[in-house]
Amino acid sequence: MGIGYYISAAPQLRLFESIICQQYYRDSQPTPSSAAAAAAAAVAAGMDISIGIPEDLCKKAPVQSALAQLVGWQSFFDNIPGLLLALPYGLLADKYGRRWVMTMSFVGQLGGVLWIVGVCWLGLPIRAMWLSSLFLVVGGGPNVAASVSMMVITDSTPEIKRSQIFMYFNAAVVIAEIISPPIGSLLMKQSLWLPILLNVICGAISIFLSWYMPETNSYAVRGRERGGYTAIPSSPGNDTSSNNSNEEPSKHPGYITGLLHTLQDSMRVIFTQKNIALLVVSFLISTFARDSMAFLLQYISTRYSWPIAKTSWLLSFRAAAQLLQFTLILPWVDRTMRKRFKGDPRQKDLYLARASIIAIAVGFAIMGVAPIVGLTMFGITINTAGSGFATFARSLLSSLIDPTMMGALYSTLALMDTLGSLLAGPMMAWAFRWGMQLGGVWLGMPYLVSAVLCGGMAGLVFWIRLGRGGRRGCGVDLY
């Protein structure tokens, strides 16, 4: 799904901008401006919305504010299904397997993409695209799919190498982010619909591949036998050790009750231990800040008057910096820190998580005040230096909890991701509009807000204290 998304990101944004721009000039009063008159004439002539209005005429504040609102609320609605369903799907992935949950998630995402394509193609009111979020009830959306992917990696890898495997997984995602935007930029010069259609094809291929993915849930059950993790304190009547992961829900009359007991037990373990709780909450803020990067295309295009097709190349620049991080720099740093901490991967992961969040905060601050594109690119580079935060935090969390609870843990992280995205969409749109009203340096308001939030999150991460020594299960401080 990632390749298709990155290919279609810039063309889809330009398509939305064109639709809003067309409506703006159709509804606006006639003006003496020759440019505005030409745009209005193009609309009146019924020209293709993808080419009818020159892009530079669509950079007006009302158009950009409407675009920011459209994208921001789409993000908000997209994250509601994940917020409500991430934990149930995670528990089902623990009980019945990872494969079918991931497949369902891809099916729901493809349905949402097809709805948006239909709204734009048929000329329906653009806000009707918000209804695409209803399709994400099937599978919970992209955050559930991402959390299941992390479960599969955690099931299949030893603790000492887990952070490196996470890095290589992220590197694969970044490679898709590098090669996809240039493809989208080239295709959108021919037609905005070509890269969008390619996104649909990639979604269908993802469904096929996920269905034939090997099941790894049994590895987690075996890993529990090694011990040393935080056990689940079972509720009365809920003996988790007797559950068979291959049984069907219909064979359990008390299935729903058992599921609720399991959910209660898992949340008790996760949120009654300071270290685990602080790391889980940190994902809420990091996701909020990360999703502010969704406004990068519009921010650069508006602040520096760049066409969106040209701006999309910055996504490849950012992705290239991330690839360098995940394939060369972070693995080298990880190996070096592993030697320094002499086989205690938890202390190493905590140290690197702290350094990463500081880099993220500093990078956002530079991006928020940068008067030129070059300085913004420098801020992106610094921000990218902290891109390993989620990797190190996940690796640390995975070492502190029972392997059979990975579904509940990663679903809770998905819940934090979803809640962060849910808040980020409308709040970043509001910050972007407010920054446009204030003008000047305040155009970078979304990234200034992100810098402040990441600074606060750094305080949370520095509050974490682990016990000394390399034994598993140490350093889990209770409230």
RAGI-V295737 format. One record per residue. N is the residue number from 1. RES is the residue in one letter. SS is DSSP state (H for helix, E for strand, - for the rest). BURIAL is # if it has 24 or more other ideal C-beta (glycine too) atoms within 12 Angstrom, else .. D_LAST is the distance of its C-alpha to the last C-alpha in Angstrom with 2 decimals. Layout:
n | res | ss | burial | d_last
N | RES | SS | BURIAL | D_LAST
N | RES | SS | BURIAL | D_LAST
//
This chain:
n | res | ss | burial | d_last
1 | M | - | # | 40.62
2 | G | H | # | 39.59
3 | I | H | # | 43.16
4 | G | H | # | 44.59
5 | Y | H | # | 42.01
6 | Y | H | # | 42.66
7 | I | H | # | 46.41
8 | S | H | # | 46.45
9 | A | H | # | 43.95
10 | A | H | # | 46.56
11 | P | H | # | 49.43
12 | Q | H | # | 47.39
13 | L | H | # | 46.29
14 | R | H | # | 49.95
15 | L | H | # | 51.03
16 | F | H | # | 48.75
17 | E | H | # | 49.99
18 | S | H | # | 53.58
19 | I | H | # | 53.20
20 | I | H | # | 51.66
21 | C | H | # | 54.26
22 | Q | H | # | 57.06
23 | Q | H | # | 55.93
24 | Y | H | # | 55.62
25 | Y | H | # | 59.18
26 | R | H | . | 60.53
27 | D | H | . | 59.12
28 | S | - | . | 59.74
29 | Q | - | . | 62.91
30 | P | - | . | 65.68
31 | T | - | . | 65.48
32 | P | - | . | 68.08
33 | S | - | . | 65.90
34 | S | H | . | 67.73
35 | A | H | . | 64.50
36 | A | H | # | 63.09
37 | A | H | . | 66.44
38 | A | H | . | 66.47
39 | A | H | # | 63.00
40 | A | H | # | 64.07
41 | A | H | . | 67.22
42 | A | H | # | 65.25
43 | V | H | # | 63.16
44 | A | H | . | 66.30
45 | A | - | . | 67.93
46 | G | - | . | 65.16
47 | M | - | . | 64.23
48 | D | - | . | 61.41
49 | I | - | # | 58.12
50 | S | - | # | 57.06
51 | I | - | . | 60.04
52 | G | - | # | 61.55
53 | I | - | # | 59.90
54 | P | - | . | 59.52
55 | E | H | # | 55.89
56 | D | H | . | 56.40
57 | L | H | # | 57.37
58 | C | H | # | 54.01
59 | K | - | # | 51.97
60 | K | - | # | 52.58
61 | A | H | . | 49.61
62 | P | H | . | 50.04
63 | V | H | # | 50.11
64 | Q | H | # | 47.10
65 | S | H | # | 45.08
66 | A | H | # | 45.97
67 | L | H | # | 45.09
68 | A | H | # | 41.66
69 | Q | H | # | 41.07
70 | L | H | # | 42.31
71 | V | H | # | 40.13
72 | G | H | # | 37.02
73 | W | H | # | 37.24
74 | Q | H | # | 38.12
75 | S | H | # | 34.84
76 | F | H | # | 33.06
77 | F | H | # | 34.87
78 | D | H | # | 34.52
79 | N | H | # | 30.75
80 | I | H | # | 30.59
81 | P | H | # | 31.42
82 | G | H | # | 28.77
83 | L | H | # | 26.13
84 | L | H | . | 27.14
85 | L | H | # | 28.01
86 | A | H | # | 25.90
87 | L | H | # | 23.48
88 | P | H | # | 26.39
89 | Y | H | # | 28.45
90 | G | H | # | 25.70
91 | L | H | # | 25.36
92 | L | H | # | 29.15
93 | A | H | # | 29.32
94 | D | H | # | 27.20
95 | K | H | # | 29.41
96 | Y | H | # | 32.84
97 | G | - | # | 32.86
98 | R | - | # | 32.41
99 | R | H | # | 36.07
100 | W | H | # | 36.93
101 | V | H | # | 33.86
102 | M | H | # | 34.86
103 | T | H | # | 38.47
104 | M | H | # | 37.70
105 | S | H | # | 35.78
106 | F | H | # | 38.83
107 | V | H | # | 41.16
108 | G | H | # | 39.34
109 | Q | H | # | 39.31
110 | L | H | # | 43.02
111 | G | H | # | 43.79
112 | G | H | # | 42.20
113 | V | H | # | 44.22
114 | L | H | # | 47.41
115 | W | H | # | 46.86
116 | I | H | # | 46.54
117 | V | H | # | 49.67
118 | G | H | . | 51.51
119 | V | H | # | 50.65
120 | C | H | # | 51.94
121 | W | H | . | 54.95
122 | L | H | . | 56.14
123 | G | - | . | 55.74
124 | L | - | . | 53.41
125 | P | - | . | 51.49
126 | I | H | # | 48.98
127 | R | H | . | 46.05
128 | A | H | . | 46.73
129 | M | H | # | 44.89
130 | W | H | # | 41.61
131 | L | H | # | 42.37
132 | S | H | # | 41.84
133 | S | H | # | 38.11
134 | L | H | . | 38.95
135 | F | H | # | 39.87
136 | L | H | # | 36.34
137 | V | H | # | 35.34
138 | V | - | # | 36.92
139 | G | - | # | 34.37
140 | G | - | # | 31.85
141 | G | - | # | 33.30
142 | P | H | # | 32.90
143 | N | H | # | 29.11
144 | V | H | # | 29.13
145 | A | H | # | 31.93
146 | A | H | # | 30.08
147 | S | H | # | 26.94
148 | V | H | # | 29.27
149 | S | H | # | 30.99
150 | M | H | # | 27.78
151 | M | H | # | 27.15
152 | V | H | # | 30.67
153 | I | H | # | 30.18
154 | T | H | # | 26.94
155 | D | H | # | 28.74
156 | S | H | # | 31.69
157 | T | - | # | 30.49
158 | P | - | . | 29.02
159 | E | H | # | 25.76
160 | I | H | . | 27.69
161 | K | H | . | 29.98
162 | R | H | # | 27.77
163 | S | H | # | 27.30
164 | Q | H | # | 31.08
165 | I | H | # | 31.88
166 | F | H | # | 29.74
167 | M | H | # | 31.82
168 | Y | H | # | 35.05
169 | F | H | # | 34.08
170 | N | H | # | 33.40
171 | A | H | # | 36.69
172 | A | H | . | 38.52
173 | V | H | # | 37.20
174 | V | H | # | 38.24
175 | I | H | . | 41.69
176 | A | H | # | 42.14
177 | E | H | # | 41.16
178 | I | H | # | 43.76
179 | I | H | . | 46.68
180 | S | H | # | 46.16
181 | P | H | # | 46.51
182 | P | H | # | 49.87
183 | I | H | # | 51.12
184 | G | H | # | 50.10
185 | S | H | # | 51.78
186 | L | H | . | 54.98
187 | L | H | # | 55.10
188 | M | H | # | 54.52
189 | K | - | . | 57.68
190 | Q | - | . | 59.56
191 | S | - | . | 57.68
192 | L | H | # | 54.22
193 | W | H | # | 54.37
194 | L | H | # | 54.71
195 | P | H | # | 51.18
196 | I | H | # | 49.76
197 | L | H | # | 51.77
198 | L | H | # | 50.54
199 | N | H | # | 46.94
200 | V | H | # | 47.93
201 | I | H | . | 49.47
202 | C | H | # | 46.40
203 | G | H | # | 44.29
204 | A | H | # | 46.68
205 | I | H | . | 46.59
206 | S | H | # | 42.76
207 | I | H | # | 42.93
208 | F | H | . | 45.48
209 | L | H | . | 43.56
210 | S | H | # | 40.20
211 | W | H | . | 41.96
212 | Y | - | . | 43.32
213 | M | - | # | 40.10
214 | P | - | . | 39.21
215 | E | - | # | 36.41
216 | T | - | # | 33.47
217 | N | H | # | 31.19
218 | S | H | # | 32.54
219 | Y | H | # | 31.34
220 | A | H | # | 27.68
221 | V | H | # | 28.40
222 | R | H | . | 30.02
223 | G | H | # | 27.19
224 | R | H | # | 24.80
225 | E | - | . | 27.09
226 | R | - | . | 26.29
227 | G | - | . | 22.76
228 | G | - | . | 19.90
229 | Y | - | # | 17.66
230 | T | - | # | 14.74
231 | A | - | . | 16.77
232 | I | - | # | 17.03
233 | P | - | . | 16.35
234 | S | - | . | 19.65
235 | S | - | . | 20.40
236 | P | - | . | 23.44
237 | G | - | . | 26.58
238 | N | - | # | 25.10
239 | D | - | . | 25.88
240 | T | H | # | 25.16
241 | S | H | . | 26.97
242 | S | H | . | 30.20
243 | N | - | # | 30.30
244 | N | - | . | 33.09
245 | S | - | # | 32.52
246 | N | - | . | 36.24
247 | E | - | . | 36.70
248 | E | - | . | 37.62
249 | P | H | . | 35.74
250 | S | H | . | 38.90
251 | K | H | . | 38.79
252 | H | - | . | 35.67
253 | P | - | . | 36.40
254 | G | - | . | 32.71
255 | Y | H | . | 31.81
256 | I | H | . | 30.20
257 | T | H | . | 28.18
258 | G | H | # | 27.01
259 | L | H | # | 26.11
260 | L | H | . | 23.97
261 | H | H | # | 22.21
262 | T | H | # | 21.60
263 | L | H | # | 20.27
264 | Q | H | # | 17.84
265 | D | H | # | 16.65
266 | S | H | # | 16.38
267 | M | H | # | 14.37
268 | R | H | # | 11.85
269 | V | H | # | 11.49
270 | I | H | # | 11.65
271 | F | H | # | 9.41
272 | T | - | . | 6.36
273 | Q | E | # | 5.97
274 | K | H | . | 5.93
275 | N | H | # | 9.42
276 | I | H | # | 10.93
277 | A | H | # | 10.03
278 | L | H | # | 11.42
279 | L | H | # | 14.36
280 | V | H | # | 15.12
281 | V | H | # | 15.27
282 | S | H | # | 17.43
283 | F | H | # | 19.97
284 | L | H | # | 20.57
285 | I | H | # | 21.79
286 | S | H | # | 23.59
287 | T | H | # | 25.47
288 | F | H | # | 26.40
289 | A | H | # | 27.84
290 | R | H | # | 29.47
291 | D | H | # | 31.22
292 | S | H | # | 32.77
293 | M | H | # | 34.92
294 | A | H | # | 36.56
295 | F | H | # | 38.46
296 | L | H | # | 39.77
297 | L | H | # | 43.11
298 | Q | H | # | 43.76
299 | Y | H | # | 42.51
300 | I | H | # | 44.77
301 | S | H | # | 47.64
302 | T | H | # | 47.53
303 | R | H | # | 46.79
304 | Y | - | # | 49.21
305 | S | - | . | 51.66
306 | W | - | # | 51.30
307 | P | - | # | 52.38
308 | I | H | # | 49.58
309 | A | H | # | 51.36
310 | K | H | # | 51.28
311 | T | H | # | 47.71
312 | S | - | # | 46.52
313 | W | H | # | 47.47
314 | L | H | # | 44.55
315 | L | H | # | 42.30
316 | S | H | # | 44.05
317 | F | H | # | 43.63
318 | R | H | # | 39.87
319 | A | H | # | 39.81
320 | A | H | # | 41.95
321 | A | H | # | 39.56
322 | Q | H | # | 36.66
323 | L | H | # | 38.83
324 | L | H | # | 39.53
325 | Q | H | # | 35.83
326 | F | H | # | 34.91
327 | T | H | # | 38.00
328 | L | H | . | 38.67
329 | I | H | # | 36.37
330 | L | H | # | 32.87
331 | P | H | # | 33.98
332 | W | H | . | 35.57
333 | V | H | # | 32.51
334 | D | H | # | 30.34
335 | R | H | . | 32.79
336 | T | H | . | 32.99
337 | M | H | # | 29.25
338 | R | H | # | 29.09
339 | K | H | . | 31.61
340 | R | H | . | 29.85
341 | F | - | . | 26.55
342 | K | - | . | 28.64
343 | G | - | . | 27.41
344 | D | - | # | 23.66
345 | P | H | # | 23.50
346 | R | H | # | 19.77
347 | Q | H | # | 20.28
348 | K | H | # | 23.46
349 | D | H | # | 22.05
350 | L | H | # | 19.35
351 | Y | H | # | 22.16
352 | L | H | # | 24.49
353 | A | H | # | 22.10
354 | R | H | # | 21.71
355 | A | H | # | 25.50
356 | S | H | # | 26.16
357 | I | H | # | 24.32
358 | I | H | # | 26.17
359 | A | H | # | 29.42
360 | I | H | # | 28.78
361 | A | H | # | 28.26
362 | V | H | # | 31.36
363 | G | H | # | 33.42
364 | F | H | # | 32.75
365 | A | H | # | 33.71
366 | I | H | # | 36.97
367 | M | H | # | 37.78
368 | G | H | # | 37.29
369 | V | H | # | 39.82
370 | A | - | # | 42.23
371 | P | - | . | 45.82
372 | I | - | . | 47.32
373 | V | H | # | 46.55
374 | G | H | . | 46.54
375 | L | H | . | 43.66
376 | T | H | # | 41.75
377 | M | H | # | 42.31
378 | F | H | # | 40.98
379 | G | H | # | 37.79
380 | I | H | # | 37.54
381 | T | H | # | 37.93
382 | I | H | # | 35.13
383 | N | H | # | 32.88
384 | T | H | # | 33.83
385 | A | H | # | 32.79
386 | G | - | # | 29.17
387 | S | - | # | 29.86
388 | G | - | # | 28.01
389 | F | H | # | 24.56
390 | A | H | # | 24.00
391 | T | H | # | 25.50
392 | F | H | # | 23.24
393 | A | H | # | 20.03
394 | R | H | # | 21.16
395 | S | H | # | 22.13
396 | L | H | # | 18.79
397 | L | H | # | 16.99
398 | S | H | # | 19.74
399 | S | - | # | 19.17
400 | L | - | # | 15.55
401 | I | - | # | 16.39
402 | D | - | # | 19.08
403 | P | H | # | 22.43
404 | T | H | # | 23.29
405 | M | H | # | 20.42
406 | M | H | # | 21.89
407 | G | H | # | 23.60
408 | A | H | # | 20.53
409 | L | H | # | 18.71
410 | Y | H | # | 21.83
411 | S | H | # | 22.61
412 | T | H | # | 19.30
413 | L | H | # | 20.32
414 | A | H | # | 23.74
415 | L | H | # | 22.34
416 | M | H | # | 20.80
417 | D | H | # | 24.15
418 | T | H | # | 26.04
419 | L | H | # | 24.23
420 | G | H | # | 24.77
421 | S | H | # | 28.39
422 | L | H | # | 28.78
423 | L | H | # | 27.95
424 | A | H | # | 29.75
425 | G | H | # | 33.14
426 | P | H | # | 34.09
427 | M | H | # | 32.24
428 | M | H | # | 33.93
429 | A | H | # | 37.19
430 | W | H | # | 36.84
431 | A | H | # | 36.09
432 | F | H | # | 39.11
433 | R | H | # | 41.40
434 | W | H | . | 40.27
435 | G | H | # | 40.89
436 | M | H | # | 44.34
437 | Q | H | . | 45.18
438 | L | H | . | 44.25
439 | G | - | . | 45.92
440 | G | H | . | 46.05
441 | V | H | . | 42.90
442 | W | H | . | 40.83
443 | L | H | # | 41.99
444 | G | H | # | 38.99
445 | M | H | # | 36.58
446 | P | H | # | 34.61
447 | Y | H | # | 33.81
448 | L | H | # | 33.09
449 | V | H | # | 30.47
450 | S | H | # | 29.00
451 | A | H | # | 29.04
452 | V | H | # | 27.05
453 | L | H | # | 24.39
454 | C | H | # | 24.13
455 | G | H | # | 23.91
456 | G | H | . | 20.81
457 | M | H | # | 19.34
458 | A | H | # | 20.17
459 | G | H | . | 17.88
460 | L | H | # | 14.89
461 | V | H | # | 16.08
462 | F | H | . | 16.62
463 | W | - | . | 13.03
464 | I | - | # | 12.14
465 | R | - | . | 12.36
466 | L | - | # | 13.66
467 | G | - | . | 14.71
468 | R | - | . | 18.45
469 | G | - | . | 21.04
470 | G | - | . | 22.07
471 | R | - | . | 20.72
472 | R | - | # | 19.29
473 | G | - | # | 15.80
474 | C | - | . | 14.87
475 | G | - | # | 12.36
476 | V | - | # | 9.78
477 | D | - | . | 6.60
478 | L | E | . | 3.76
479 | Y | - | . | 0.00
//
